[in-house]
Amino acid sequence: MPTRKAECLETMQSTAGKPERTLEVSGVMSSGFVWFMSHHSFIFMIFINQLMLAILLKGKRLKVYTDAGTKMGGRICLVDPQKKRTIIKQRTGDLSNNQLEYLGLLYAISYVNNNYSRKTISIYTDSLLVANQMNRKWRITTEHLIPLWTKCQKYMNDNIRIVWVKREKNLAGIELDK
């Protein structure tokens, strides 16, 4: 079995009086990048591993849709296409539409954590306010939304992404309109 020394032979060449470090790999001369990678192989392997993981997961992100509204009372809807499951909950009390949207998102986050704890998942909402505030693009200026935002952030993790989607593409919104 060949050893690392047999596979990679370091040589020193002198060009114009300046030594240049090169690497011979299977008879092919290469420089700079290959030498750097051979001496930093652990970092390179981590980089390649993360790159391959990102490529494999691209398009493999699971989806959950959430929506809420004050029409016909305060209703929250969650649609999980993977499990072909639709859940509609009725909320009581005097809640604004934005509060209901945050409660719907909170329910979706807890649903994802309970059902897809180790999966990469996107939660789709048609609330531009909720999506942008959760992604820290917009400030929260309404005081009664701050506790709901804080609670949602508390249960978020690196595997969950909040994505805004148009109302007509939100499966939960389509269910609430039925």
FENRAUR-V618227 format. One record per helix or strand of 3 or more residues. SS is the DSSP state (H for helix, E for strand). FROM is the first residue (numbers start at 1). LEN is the number of residues. Records with the same first field share a line. If there is no record, write none. Layout:
SS: FROM-LEN + FROM-LEN
This chain:
H: 4-4 + 33-7 + 41-17 + 97-19 + 128-7 + 143-13 + 167-3 + 171-7
E: 8-8 + 18-8 + 28-4 + 62-8 + 74-7 + 85-7 + 121-5 + 160-5
